Amino acid sequence: MSVDAETARVVAVTEQYYDSDDADSFYAEIWGGEDIHIGLYEYPTQPVREASRATVRVLADTLQSMGPDTRVLDLGSGYGGTARSLVQRFGCHVTCLNLSEAQNARNRRLTQAHGLEDRVHVVHGNFEEIPFENAVFDVVCSQDALLHSGRRGLVLEEVARVLRPGGQFVFTDPMQSDDCPEGVLDPVLARVHLVTLGSFRFYRQKLAELGFVELSVRDLTHHLGRHYARVRQELQARYDEMVGKASKEYVDRMLTGLGHWVDAEAKGYLAWGILHFRAP
């Protein structure tokens, strides 16, 4: 399956960004360590890492009929926190597909440190061209990664291709609200080098077209604003330390960019939640 020029551009930009020392330091130190996605918060000042790990637990609670023979594909797996958690809970096999070799290297180190290298397999690649045969996975999961695709519809088609009949697809993604006005998200999109975001409506419609059955869709948007605010607070509190680990330009730009996400969620322009579907 060929990848058009725009898709190739988005893939290259995303890979370059997450492989940079600046981004690797920020996500490992500030965003959540093993879990670099949006967290679920019990109280406003909860540590980012605790809240991020809570998302993994709730996502795992969503899954059905998991066991040692279950084969899972984690798209945009980051540092592999979700993969290791699923293995520890269910004993399943997890393949991590991720674009950043910097993140993949850390994933492999952490996986080895946990003694789980026989159950977690890390693969470099992108989800517009999933490098596996048809119908080989029981579950596909993804946490806050699909936004980085310039062709999300193609990604969903690839998910449908690699899932076995009746397989599960569960994911989270920072999205725009279904009624978001045009143009208002430009400052938000600039931080992640994108021109669009998905939406609940988009994912529901596209997955329905592909024959998926909707099992549950949980709108948890208020956690998105809280998470970006907490990450920004943590980065500001550790500013001097982080300027020593990442460039001052990157840290300053990140503080501004995170603020745009907080503001956009407060205005009702963004959405986030856990979506669970069954393949035909």
C-alpha positions as CSV (number, residue, x, y, z in Angstrom):
1,M,0.0,0.0,0.0
2,S,1.6,3.3,-1.1
3,V,1.8,6.3,1.1
4,D,1.1,9.7,-0.6
5,A,3.4,12.7,-0.3
6,E,1.4,14.4,2.5
7,T,1.3,11.3,4.6
8,A,5.0,10.8,4.1
9,R,5.6,14.4,5.2
10,V,3.5,14.0,8.4
11,V,5.3,10.7,9.2
12,A,8.7,12.3,8.7
13,V,7.9,15.4,10.8
14,T,6.4,13.3,13.6
15,E,9.4,10.9,13.7
16,Q,11.9,13.7,13.7
17,Y,10.1,15.5,16.5
18,Y,9.8,12.5,18.9
19,D,13.3,11.3,18.1
20,S,14.7,14.7,19.2
21,D,16.5,15.0,22.5
22,D,14.2,17.9,23.5
23,A,11.0,15.9,23.1
24,D,12.4,12.7,24.6
25,S,13.5,14.6,27.7
26,F,10.2,16.4,28.1
27,Y,8.0,13.3,27.7
28,A,10.1,11.1,29.9
29,E,10.6,13.6,32.6
30,I,7.4,15.6,32.7
31,W,4.6,14.0,30.7
32,G,4.3,10.7,32.5
33,G,7.4,8.6,32.3
34,E,6.2,5.2,31.0
35,D,2.8,6.5,30.1
36,I,2.8,9.5,27.8
37,H,-0.9,10.1,27.2
38,I,-3.8,12.0,28.8
39,G,-4.5,11.0,32.4
40,L,-7.7,10.5,34.4
41,Y,-7.7,12.8,37.5
42,E,-9.3,12.1,40.8
43,Y,-8.3,15.6,42.0
44,P,-6.8,18.7,40.3
45,T,-3.3,18.4,41.7
46,Q,-2.9,14.6,41.2
47,P,0.6,13.8,39.9
48,V,0.7,13.4,36.1
49,R,2.2,9.9,36.3
50,E,-0.5,8.6,38.6
51,A,-3.3,10.0,36.4
52,S,-1.7,8.6,33.3
53,R,-1.4,5.2,34.8
54,A,-5.1,5.4,35.8
55,T,-6.0,5.7,32.1
56,V,-4.2,2.5,31.3
57,R,-6.2,0.7,34.1
58,V,-9.6,2.0,32.8
59,L,-8.6,1.1,29.2
60,A,-7.7,-2.4,30.4
61,D,-11.0,-2.7,32.3
62,T,-12.8,-2.0,28.9
63,L,-11.3,-5.0,27.2
64,Q,-13.1,-8.4,27.0
65,S,-12.0,-12.0,27.0
66,M,-8.3,-11.3,27.5
67,G,-5.8,-14.1,28.3
68,P,-2.4,-15.6,27.7
69,D,-3.2,-16.4,24.0
70,T,-4.5,-12.9,23.2
71,R,-2.4,-11.0,20.7
72,V,-2.5,-7.2,21.0
73,L,-1.2,-4.5,18.7
74,D,-0.4,-1.2,20.4
75,L,-0.3,1.6,17.8
76,G,1.9,4.6,18.7
77,S,3.1,2.7,21.8
78,G,5.5,5.4,23.1
79,Y,7.6,4.1,26.0
80,G,5.5,0.9,26.3
81,G,3.7,1.5,29.6
82,T,0.4,0.3,28.3
83,A,1.9,-2.8,26.7
84,R,3.7,-3.9,29.9
85,S,0.6,-3.2,32.0
86,L,-1.6,-5.4,29.7
87,V,1.0,-8.2,29.9
88,Q,1.2,-8.0,33.7
89,R,-2.6,-8.0,34.0
90,F,-3.6,-10.6,31.4
91,G,-0.5,-12.5,30.4
92,C,-1.1,-11.6,26.8
93,H,1.3,-10.9,23.9
94,V,1.7,-7.3,22.9
95,T,3.4,-5.9,19.8
96,C,4.3,-2.3,20.1
97,L,4.3,-0.3,16.8
98,N,5.9,3.1,17.1
99,L,7.6,5.6,14.9
100,S,10.2,7.0,17.3
101,E,13.4,4.9,17.7
102,A,14.3,7.0,20.7
103,Q,11.1,5.9,22.4
104,N,11.5,2.4,21.1
105,A,14.9,2.1,22.7
106,R,13.6,3.3,26.1
107,N,10.6,0.9,25.7
108,R,13.0,-2.0,25.1
109,R,15.1,-1.1,28.1
110,L,12.1,-0.8,30.4
111,T,10.6,-4.0,29.1
112,Q,13.8,-5.9,29.7
113,A,14.0,-4.4,33.2
114,H,10.5,-5.7,33.9
115,G,11.5,-9.1,32.6
116,L,8.8,-9.0,29.9
117,E,10.8,-9.2,26.7
118,D,9.3,-12.6,25.9
119,R,5.8,-11.0,25.8
120,V,6.4,-7.5,24.5
121,H,7.8,-7.1,21.0
122,V,8.8,-3.6,19.8
123,V,8.6,-2.7,16.1
124,H,9.6,0.5,14.3
125,G,7.0,1.6,11.9
126,N,3.9,3.8,11.2
127,F,0.3,3.0,11.4
128,E,-0.6,4.1,7.9
129,E,1.2,1.0,6.7
130,I,1.0,-1.6,9.5
131,P,3.7,-4.1,8.7
132,F,1.7,-7.2,9.5
133,E,-0.4,-9.7,7.6
134,N,-4.2,-9.7,7.6
135,A,-6.2,-10.9,10.6
136,V,-3.4,-11.6,13.0
137,F,-4.4,-9.6,16.2
138,D,-7.2,-10.1,18.6
139,V,-7.0,-6.5,20.0
140,V,-5.7,-3.3,18.6
141,C,-5.3,-0.4,21.1
142,S,-3.9,3.1,20.9
143,Q,-3.6,6.0,23.3
144,D,-3.4,9.5,22.0
145,A,-1.4,8.7,18.9
146,L,-3.9,8.7,16.0
147,L,-3.9,12.5,15.9
148,H,-0.4,12.3,14.4
149,S,-1.7,10.7,11.2
150,G,-2.5,12.9,8.2
151,R,-4.8,10.1,6.9
152,R,-6.7,8.7,9.9
153,G,-9.2,7.0,7.7
154,L,-6.4,4.9,6.2
155,V,-5.2,4.1,9.7
156,L,-8.7,2.7,10.6
157,E,-8.7,0.7,7.4
158,E,-5.4,-0.8,8.5
159,V,-6.8,-1.6,11.9
160,A,-9.7,-3.4,10.3
161,R,-7.3,-5.3,8.1
162,V,-5.0,-6.7,10.9
163,L,-7.8,-7.5,13.3
164,R,-9.3,-11.0,13.4
165,P,-13.1,-11.3,12.9
166,G,-14.7,-10.1,16.1
167,G,-11.5,-8.5,17.4
168,Q,-11.5,-5.4,19.6
169,F,-10.3,-1.9,18.9
170,V,-10.0,0.4,21.9
171,F,-8.4,3.8,21.8
172,T,-8.2,7.3,23.0
173,D,-7.3,10.4,20.9
174,P,-7.2,14.2,21.4
175,M,-9.9,15.4,19.1
176,Q,-11.8,18.4,18.1
177,S,-15.4,18.7,19.2
178,D,-18.1,17.7,16.8
179,D,-19.2,21.3,16.4
180,C,-15.8,23.0,16.5
181,P,-15.7,26.2,14.4
182,E,-13.2,26.3,11.5
183,G,-9.9,28.0,12.2
184,V,-10.0,28.2,15.9
185,L,-7.6,25.3,16.5
186,D,-4.7,26.7,14.5
187,P,-2.6,27.5,17.7
188,V,-3.3,24.0,19.0
189,L,-2.4,22.2,15.8
190,A,0.8,24.2,15.5
191,R,2.2,22.4,18.6
192,V,1.8,19.0,17.0
193,H,2.6,20.0,13.4
194,L,-0.9,19.1,12.1
195,V,-3.7,20.7,10.1
196,T,-6.7,18.7,11.4
197,L,-7.8,16.6,14.3
198,G,-10.3,13.7,14.4
199,S,-13.6,13.9,16.3
200,F,-16.1,11.5,17.9
201,R,-18.3,11.9,14.9
202,F,-15.5,11.1,12.5
203,Y,-14.4,7.9,14.3
204,R,-17.9,6.7,14.8
205,Q,-18.9,7.2,11.1
206,K,-15.7,5.8,9.6
207,L,-15.7,2.7,11.8
208,A,-19.4,2.1,11.1
209,E,-18.5,2.2,7.4
210,L,-15.9,-0.4,8.0
211,G,-18.5,-2.7,9.7
212,F,-17.3,-2.1,13.3
213,V,-19.9,-2.4,16.1
214,E,-19.8,0.4,18.7
215,L,-19.4,-1.2,22.2
216,S,-18.9,1.9,24.2
217,V,-17.8,5.6,23.8
218,R,-17.0,7.5,27.0
219,D,-16.7,11.2,26.7
220,L,-14.0,12.2,29.2
221,T,-13.1,15.6,27.7
222,H,-12.8,17.4,31.0
223,H,-9.7,15.3,31.8
224,L,-8.0,16.6,28.7
225,G,-8.0,20.2,29.9
226,R,-6.9,19.2,33.4
227,H,-4.1,17.0,32.0
228,Y,-2.6,19.7,29.8
229,A,-2.9,22.2,32.7
230,R,-1.1,19.8,35.1
231,V,1.7,19.1,32.6
232,R,2.1,22.8,32.1
233,Q,2.2,23.4,35.9
234,E,4.8,20.6,36.3
235,L,7.0,22.0,33.5
236,Q,6.8,25.5,34.9
237,A,7.7,24.3,38.4
238,R,10.7,22.4,37.0
239,Y,11.6,25.0,34.5
240,D,15.3,25.5,35.5
241,E,15.9,21.7,35.6
242,M,14.2,21.1,32.3
243,V,16.1,23.9,30.5
244,G,19.2,21.9,31.5
245,K,17.8,18.8,29.8
246,A,16.1,20.4,26.8
247,S,16.6,23.6,25.0
248,K,15.2,26.8,26.5
249,E,13.5,27.5,23.2
250,Y,11.7,24.1,23.3
251,V,10.6,24.5,26.9
252,D,9.3,28.0,26.3
253,R,7.5,27.0,23.2
254,M,6.0,24.0,25.0
255,L,4.6,26.1,27.8
256,T,2.9,28.3,25.3
257,G,1.6,25.4,23.3
258,L,0.2,23.6,26.4
259,G,-1.6,26.8,27.3
260,H,-3.4,26.8,23.9
261,W,-4.7,23.3,24.5
262,V,-6.0,24.3,28.0
263,D,-7.8,27.4,26.5
264,A,-9.3,25.4,23.6
265,E,-10.7,22.8,25.9
266,A,-12.2,25.4,28.1
267,K,-14.0,27.0,25.1
268,G,-15.5,23.6,24.1
269,Y,-13.3,23.2,21.0
270,L,-11.6,19.9,22.0
271,A,-12.8,16.4,22.9
272,W,-11.3,13.2,24.4
273,G,-12.5,9.9,25.6
274,I,-12.2,6.1,25.4
275,L,-13.7,4.5,22.3
276,H,-14.3,0.7,22.1
277,F,-15.4,-1.1,19.0
278,R,-15.7,-4.7,17.8
279,A,-14.6,-5.7,14.3
280,P,-17.0,-7.4,11.9
